């Protein structure tokens, strides 16, 4: 349940069993597959987004059926679905954001990175009006967090229109970013550069923007503890080397600046009707690696504040959730501490928002191994041959199957061609379904 990488890798592992033929339905509440590969990887990361071509091989497997535009709990209850299938693997990810927990966080102009990413990736649920209102006012931007998503947001906001125009972004996103008055982007890290979680590749990419300069204060790179960590960890050493190079940069007239500021945590967002600034406290790192405030504060001007301090999972109606993940044992869902027959979990909703896309493959294999072991031991029993999709359609549901997805895919490619691009993302759910209806009408006609 969830047609992102975790779900597709689980389907691949199940459908690939030659000795035990397994039919798999990949169910997603969106009309499109690929999850965070489509709606999480920044559109200017063309090579990373090309992973969907690999994932598509599983959708084409004869034992796999993609069933999109189905929301469990609304279109069909979890209990109804479970009555029709032998087992369910929950792979719907962790799309919720974590809060800063500081005063002023609810002011207009304060957004979660999940909001911004959903918007520029063309997610059907993106709050377009709210994000665009904030971006179009944003001369000074503060991004809180030093992970890859934080750098994605900073990079996209700092890119020139010419750099973004070839991407798959919806046209309204490109138009908004081209009109945005962004001059300064400050990325705040609560701890030192050695504790930052971004990858070196993401960090170095900031240094290749066409009309933006990356700045780092040399004083942020003099901590003896950071040097000791760099001596033990190549990843830290590479990051510190890249940051050292940035510390030698100077602002360029007319260019956007992207400043990476460490040992700084937001303690309050300022403003009355909307965000106007961020009060920042200087920190140190204690022996346990925690950021500790020094009491020294300063103020950064900000028209837009984007928090990027982690993801968390949400509960699916009828499914247990503890601290943002589904409790499990080797992928078997636990209810009151006991494995629940026929229920499994994989991906971020299983382990939390950690790892890269490829991490989901190993994770899914562990879960599938548990499922197959339960089938072999007789724990799983067949629940009937009737098709739950027929039940859904009979009550007015509009499932999107693989052929329908191909129609959406073709419509996006055609729209991209109009603008001289490989693809332009359709962002609106009704637009996506209209592409399905149009293709069906053409066949019938």
C-alpha positions as CSV (number, residue, x, y, z in Angstrom):
1,X,0.0,0.0,0.0
2,X,2.0,2.9,-1.4
3,X,3.5,2.9,-4.9
4,X,6.8,4.7,-4.0
5,X,10.2,3.0,-4.0
6,X,9.5,0.9,-0.9
7,X,6.2,-0.5,-2.3
8,X,7.7,-1.1,-5.7
9,X,10.7,-2.9,-4.3
10,X,8.4,-5.0,-2.2
11,X,6.3,-5.8,-5.3
12,X,9.5,-6.7,-7.2
13,X,10.6,-9.1,-4.5
14,X,7.2,-10.8,-4.3
15,X,6.5,-11.0,-8.0
16,X,10.0,-12.4,-8.6
17,X,9.2,-15.6,-6.7
18,X,9.2,-18.4,-9.4
19,X,8.3,-21.2,-7.0
20,X,5.5,-19.3,-5.3
21,X,3.5,-17.3,-7.9
22,X,2.4,-14.1,-6.1
23,X,0.0,-11.5,-7.6
24,X,0.6,-8.0,-6.2
25,X,-1.6,-4.9,-6.3
26,X,0.4,-1.6,-5.8
27,X,-2.2,0.7,-4.3
28,X,-1.6,4.4,-4.0
29,X,-3.9,7.3,-3.1
30,X,-2.5,9.4,-5.9
31,X,-3.2,8.8,-9.6
32,X,0.5,8.4,-10.2
33,X,3.2,6.0,-9.0
34,X,6.8,6.5,-7.8
35,X,6.1,8.4,-4.5
36,X,9.0,10.5,-3.4
37,X,10.9,9.8,-6.6
38,X,8.2,11.9,-8.4
39,X,7.2,14.2,-5.5
40,X,10.3,14.4,-3.3
41,X,13.4,14.4,-5.4
42,X,14.0,18.0,-6.6
43,X,13.2,18.4,-10.3
44,X,16.7,19.9,-11.0
45,X,18.1,16.5,-10.0
46,X,17.4,15.0,-13.4
47,X,19.6,11.9,-13.1
48,X,18.2,11.0,-9.7
49,X,14.6,11.4,-10.9
50,X,15.4,9.1,-13.8
51,X,15.3,6.2,-11.3
52,X,11.6,6.0,-12.1
53,X,12.5,4.3,-15.4
54,X,14.1,1.5,-13.4
55,X,11.1,1.3,-11.1
56,X,8.8,1.2,-14.1
57,X,10.0,-2.3,-14.9
58,X,8.2,-3.7,-11.9
59,X,5.0,-1.9,-12.9
60,X,5.2,-3.8,-16.2
61,X,5.5,-7.2,-14.6
62,X,2.7,-9.5,-15.4
63,X,2.0,-10.3,-11.8
64,X,1.9,-6.6,-10.7
65,X,-1.1,-4.3,-11.0
66,X,-0.9,-0.6,-10.3
67,X,-4.1,0.7,-8.7
68,X,-3.9,4.5,-8.1
69,X,-6.4,7.1,-7.0
70,X,-7.5,5.0,-4.1
71,X,-7.5,6.3,-0.5
72,X,-7.8,3.7,2.1
73,X,-10.1,4.9,4.9
74,X,-12.2,7.0,2.5
75,X,-12.7,5.0,-0.7
76,X,-12.3,1.7,1.0
77,X,-11.8,0.8,4.6
78,X,-8.7,-1.2,5.7
79,X,-10.9,-4.0,7.0
80,X,-12.7,-4.2,3.6
81,X,-9.4,-4.4,1.7
82,X,-8.1,-7.1,4.1
83,X,-11.1,-9.3,3.5
84,X,-10.2,-9.5,-0.2
85,X,-6.4,-10.1,-0.1
86,X,-4.1,-12.6,1.6
87,X,-1.7,-9.9,3.0
88,X,-1.1,-6.2,3.1
89,X,2.3,-4.5,3.1
90,X,2.1,-0.9,4.2
91,X,4.6,1.2,2.4
92,X,3.0,4.7,2.4
93,X,6.0,6.5,3.8
94,X,6.4,9.4,6.2
95,X,5.2,12.6,4.6
96,X,4.5,14.7,7.7
97,X,6.9,17.4,8.9
98,X,8.4,18.0,12.3
99,X,7.9,21.3,14.1
100,X,10.5,23.8,15.4
101,X,8.4,24.4,18.5
102,X,9.3,28.1,18.8
103,X,7.0,31.2,19.1
104,X,5.9,32.7,15.8
105,X,6.0,29.4,13.9
106,X,2.4,29.8,12.8
107,X,2.9,33.2,11.2
108,X,2.3,33.5,7.4
109,X,5.6,33.1,5.7
110,X,6.6,30.2,7.9
111,X,6.5,26.9,5.9
112,X,7.6,23.3,6.2
113,X,10.0,22.0,3.7
114,X,7.4,19.4,2.9
115,X,5.1,22.2,1.7
116,X,7.7,23.8,-0.5
117,X,8.9,20.5,-2.0
118,X,5.4,19.3,-2.7
119,X,4.7,22.6,-4.5
120,X,7.8,22.6,-6.7
121,X,7.4,18.9,-7.5
122,X,3.8,19.3,-8.5
123,X,2.2,17.2,-5.8
124,X,-1.7,17.3,-6.2
125,X,-2.1,18.1,-2.5
126,X,0.3,21.0,-2.5
127,X,-1.0,24.3,-1.0
128,X,-0.2,26.3,-4.1
129,X,-1.7,29.6,-2.9
130,X,0.0,29.6,0.5
131,X,3.4,28.7,-0.9
132,X,3.4,31.0,-3.8
133,X,2.2,34.0,-1.6
134,X,5.3,33.4,0.6
135,X,7.8,32.8,-2.3
136,X,6.7,35.9,-4.2
137,X,7.5,38.0,-1.1
138,X,10.8,36.3,-0.3
139,X,13.8,38.6,-0.6
140,X,15.4,37.1,2.5
141,X,14.9,33.4,3.1
142,X,16.0,31.4,6.2
143,X,16.1,27.6,5.9
144,X,16.3,25.7,9.2
145,X,18.2,22.4,8.9
146,X,21.3,21.0,7.3
147,X,20.1,17.9,5.6
148,X,19.8,17.2,1.9
149,X,16.2,18.5,1.8
150,X,17.2,21.8,3.3
151,X,19.9,22.2,0.6
152,X,17.4,21.2,-2.0
153,X,15.1,24.0,-1.0
154,X,17.9,26.5,-0.7
155,X,19.3,25.5,-4.1
156,X,15.9,25.7,-5.9
157,X,15.2,29.1,-4.5
158,X,18.6,30.4,-5.5
159,X,18.7,29.0,-9.0
160,X,18.2,31.3,-12.0
161,X,15.2,30.9,-14.3
162,X,17.4,29.7,-17.1
163,X,18.7,26.8,-14.9
164,X,15.1,25.8,-13.9
165,X,13.4,26.2,-17.2
166,X,14.4,22.8,-18.7
167,X,13.1,20.9,-15.6
168,X,9.8,19.1,-15.2
169,X,8.4,21.6,-12.8
170,X,4.8,22.7,-13.4
171,X,4.7,26.0,-15.4
172,X,3.1,28.0,-12.5
173,X,6.1,27.0,-10.3
174,X,8.6,28.1,-12.9
175,X,6.7,31.4,-13.3
176,X,6.6,32.0,-9.6
177,X,10.3,31.2,-9.1
178,X,11.2,33.5,-12.0
179,X,9.3,36.3,-10.4
180,X,10.5,35.7,-6.8
181,X,12.8,38.5,-5.5
182,X,15.1,36.2,-3.6
183,X,18.5,37.9,-2.8
184,X,19.7,36.1,0.3
185,X,19.2,32.5,1.5
186,X,20.6,31.6,5.0
187,X,20.8,27.9,6.0
188,X,20.9,27.4,9.7
189,X,22.5,24.4,11.5
190,X,22.0,23.9,15.2
191,X,25.3,22.2,15.6
192,X,28.6,22.4,13.8
193,X,29.5,21.5,10.2
194,X,30.8,18.1,11.3
195,X,27.4,17.1,12.5
196,X,25.5,18.2,9.3
197,X,23.7,15.4,7.6
198,X,23.8,16.6,4.0
199,X,25.9,14.6,1.5
200,X,29.0,16.0,0.0
201,X,27.5,15.8,-3.5
202,X,24.6,17.9,-2.4
203,X,26.9,20.4,-0.7
204,X,29.2,20.7,-3.7
205,X,26.3,21.3,-6.0
206,X,25.6,24.6,-4.4
207,X,29.0,25.8,-5.7
208,X,27.9,25.4,-9.3
209,X,24.8,27.6,-9.4
210,X,24.9,30.0,-12.3
211,X,24.1,33.2,-10.4
212,X,24.5,32.4,-6.7
213,X,27.5,32.5,-4.4
214,X,27.9,30.2,-1.3
215,X,29.3,31.9,1.8
216,X,30.6,30.3,5.0
217,X,32.1,32.2,7.9
218,X,35.7,30.9,8.5
219,X,35.0,31.0,12.3
220,X,32.5,28.2,11.9
221,X,35.3,25.9,10.6
222,X,37.8,26.2,13.4
223,X,36.4,23.8,16.0
224,X,39.1,21.3,17.1
225,X,36.4,18.7,17.7
226,X,35.3,19.0,14.1
227,X,38.9,18.4,13.0
228,X,39.1,15.3,15.1
229,X,35.8,13.9,13.6
230,X,37.2,14.6,10.1
231,X,40.2,12.6,10.9
232,X,38.0,9.6,11.7
233,X,35.3,10.0,9.0
234,X,35.9,10.6,5.3
235,X,32.4,12.0,4.8
236,X,33.0,14.7,7.4
237,X,36.4,15.4,5.9
238,X,35.0,15.9,2.5
239,X,32.2,18.1,3.8
240,X,34.7,20.3,5.7
241,X,36.9,20.6,2.6
242,X,34.0,21.8,0.5
243,X,33.0,24.3,3.3
244,X,36.5,25.5,3.5
245,X,36.4,26.3,-0.2
246,X,33.2,28.2,0.3
247,X,34.7,30.2,3.2
248,X,37.0,31.8,0.6
249,X,34.2,33.2,-1.5
250,X,33.1,36.8,-1.6
251,X,29.6,38.1,-2.6
252,X,29.1,39.0,-6.2
253,X,27.1,42.1,-7.1
254,X,23.7,41.2,-8.5
255,X,24.0,37.5,-7.5
256,X,22.0,35.7,-4.8
257,X,24.0,34.7,-1.7
258,X,23.5,31.3,0.0
259,X,25.0,31.5,3.5
260,X,25.6,28.3,5.5
261,X,25.5,29.3,9.2
262,X,26.4,26.8,11.8
263,X,26.1,26.8,15.7
264,X,22.8,28.7,15.3
265,X,19.3,27.7,16.3
266,X,16.1,29.7,15.9
267,X,14.4,30.6,19.2
268,X,11.7,32.8,17.9
269,X,10.1,33.9,14.5
270,X,9.5,37.6,14.5
271,X,6.6,39.5,13.1
272,X,3.0,40.5,13.7
273,X,1.0,39.8,10.5
274,X,3.7,37.7,8.9
275,X,7.3,36.7,9.4
276,X,9.8,39.5,9.3
277,X,12.8,37.9,10.9
278,X,14.3,35.1,13.0
279,X,15.9,35.5,16.4
280,X,18.9,33.1,16.5
281,X,20.9,31.9,19.4
282,X,24.5,30.9,19.2
283,X,25.2,27.3,20.3
284,X,28.0,25.0,21.2
285,X,28.1,21.2,21.0
286,X,28.4,19.4,24.3
287,X,30.2,16.0,24.9
288,X,27.1,14.1,23.9
289,X,26.9,15.9,20.6
290,X,23.9,18.0,21.6
291,X,23.4,21.7,20.7
292,X,23.5,23.8,23.8
293,X,22.5,27.5,23.8
294,X,25.0,30.1,24.9
295,X,22.5,32.9,25.5
296,X,24.1,35.0,22.7
297,X,21.4,36.0,20.2
298,X,21.1,37.9,17.0
299,X,18.4,38.7,14.4
300,X,18.2,37.7,10.8
301,X,15.8,39.4,8.4
302,X,13.4,36.9,6.8
303,X,10.4,37.2,4.6
304,X,10.2,33.4,4.3
305,X,11.3,30.7,6.9
306,X,11.4,27.1,5.8
307,X,11.8,24.4,8.5
308,X,13.5,21.2,7.3
309,X,14.1,19.3,10.6
310,X,12.7,15.9,9.6
311,X,9.8,13.9,8.5
312,X,7.3,11.8,10.5
313,X,4.7,9.2,9.6
314,X,0.9,9.6,10.1
315,X,-1.6,7.0,11.2
316,X,-3.6,5.2,8.6
317,X,-7.2,4.6,9.9
318,X,-7.1,1.2,11.6
319,X,-3.3,0.9,11.8
320,X,-1.2,1.3,14.9
321,X,1.5,4.0,15.0
322,X,4.1,4.7,17.6
323,X,6.4,7.7,17.4
324,X,5.8,8.1,13.7
325,X,6.4,4.5,12.6
326,X,4.3,1.3,12.6
327,X,5.5,-1.1,15.3
328,X,6.9,-4.3,13.8
329,X,9.1,-7.3,14.1
330,X,11.2,-8.0,11.0
331,X,8.4,-6.3,9.0
332,X,5.5,-8.0,10.7
333,X,3.1,-5.4,12.1
334,X,2.6,-5.7,15.8
335,X,-0.7,-5.0,17.5
336,X,-0.4,-4.9,21.2
337,X,3.0,-6.4,20.9
338,X,1.8,-9.4,18.9
339,X,2.4,-10.0,15.2
340,X,-0.9,-9.3,13.2
341,X,-1.6,-12.1,10.7
342,X,-1.4,-10.8,7.1
343,X,-0.1,-7.3,7.9
344,X,3.5,-6.1,7.1
345,X,5.3,-2.9,6.7
346,X,8.3,-1.5,4.8
347,X,10.0,1.8,4.0
348,X,9.9,5.0,6.0
349,X,6.7,4.1,7.8
350,X,8.6,1.0,9.0
351,X,12.0,2.4,10.0
352,X,11.6,6.2,10.0
353,X,12.8,8.7,7.4
354,X,16.4,7.5,7.1
355,X,18.6,6.3,4.3
356,X,18.5,6.9,0.5
357,X,16.1,5.5,-2.1
358,X,18.2,2.3,-2.4
359,X,17.9,1.6,1.3
360,X,14.3,0.7,0.7
361,X,15.3,-2.4,-1.4
362,X,17.1,-4.1,1.5
363,X,14.3,-3.0,3.9
364,X,11.6,-4.4,1.5
365,X,13.4,-7.7,1.1
366,X,13.5,-8.3,4.9
367,X,9.7,-7.7,5.0
368,X,9.0,-9.9,2.0
369,X,11.1,-12.7,3.6
370,X,8.9,-12.6,6.7
371,X,5.7,-12.6,4.5
372,X,6.9,-15.6,2.5
373,X,8.0,-17.5,5.6
374,X,4.5,-17.0,7.0
375,X,2.9,-18.2,3.8
376,X,5.2,-21.3,3.8
377,X,4.3,-22.1,7.4
378,X,0.6,-21.8,6.8
379,X,0.2,-18.7,8.9
380,X,-1.3,-16.9,5.9
381,X,-4.5,-18.3,4.5
382,X,-6.1,-17.4,1.1
383,X,-9.1,-15.1,1.6
384,X,-11.0,-15.6,-1.7
385,X,-10.8,-14.9,-5.4
386,X,-13.0,-11.9,-5.7
387,X,-11.5,-8.6,-6.8
388,X,-11.6,-5.7,-4.4
389,X,-11.3,-3.3,-7.3
390,X,-14.7,-4.4,-8.6
391,X,-16.1,-3.5,-5.2
392,X,-14.5,-0.1,-5.4
393,X,-15.8,0.6,-8.9
394,X,-19.3,-0.6,-8.0
395,X,-19.5,2.1,-5.3
396,X,-18.3,4.9,-7.7
397,X,-14.6,4.7,-7.2
398,X,-12.3,5.8,-10.0
399,X,-9.2,3.6,-9.8
400,X,-6.3,4.5,-12.1
401,X,-4.7,1.4,-13.6
402,X,-1.4,1.1,-15.5
403,X,-2.9,2.0,-18.9
404,X,-4.4,5.1,-17.3
405,X,-1.0,6.0,-15.9
406,X,0.5,5.6,-19.3
407,X,-2.1,8.2,-20.6
408,X,-1.0,10.6,-17.9
409,X,2.6,10.0,-18.7
410,X,2.0,10.7,-22.4
411,X,0.0,13.9,-21.6
412,X,2.9,15.2,-19.5
413,X,5.4,14.4,-22.2
414,X,3.2,16.2,-24.8
415,X,2.8,19.2,-22.5
416,X,6.6,19.3,-22.0
417,X,7.1,19.3,-25.8
418,X,5.0,22.5,-26.0
419,X,7.5,24.2,-23.8
420,X,10.6,22.6,-25.3
421,X,11.1,20.3,-22.4
422,X,11.2,16.5,-22.0
423,X,8.2,16.7,-19.6
424,X,6.0,19.1,-17.7
425,X,4.4,17.7,-14.5
426,X,0.6,17.8,-14.3
427,X,0.0,19.0,-10.7
428,X,-3.8,19.0,-10.4
429,X,-5.7,15.8,-9.6
430,X,-8.5,16.7,-12.0
431,X,-6.0,17.4,-14.7
432,X,-4.4,14.0,-14.2
433,X,-7.8,12.3,-14.3
434,X,-8.8,14.4,-17.4
435,X,-5.8,12.9,-19.2
436,X,-7.1,9.4,-18.4
437,X,-10.6,10.3,-19.6
438,X,-9.2,11.9,-22.8
439,X,-7.2,8.8,-23.7
440,X,-10.2,6.5,-23.0
441,X,-12.4,8.6,-25.2
442,X,-9.9,8.5,-28.0
443,X,-9.8,4.7,-27.9
444,X,-13.6,4.5,-27.8
445,X,-13.9,7.0,-30.7
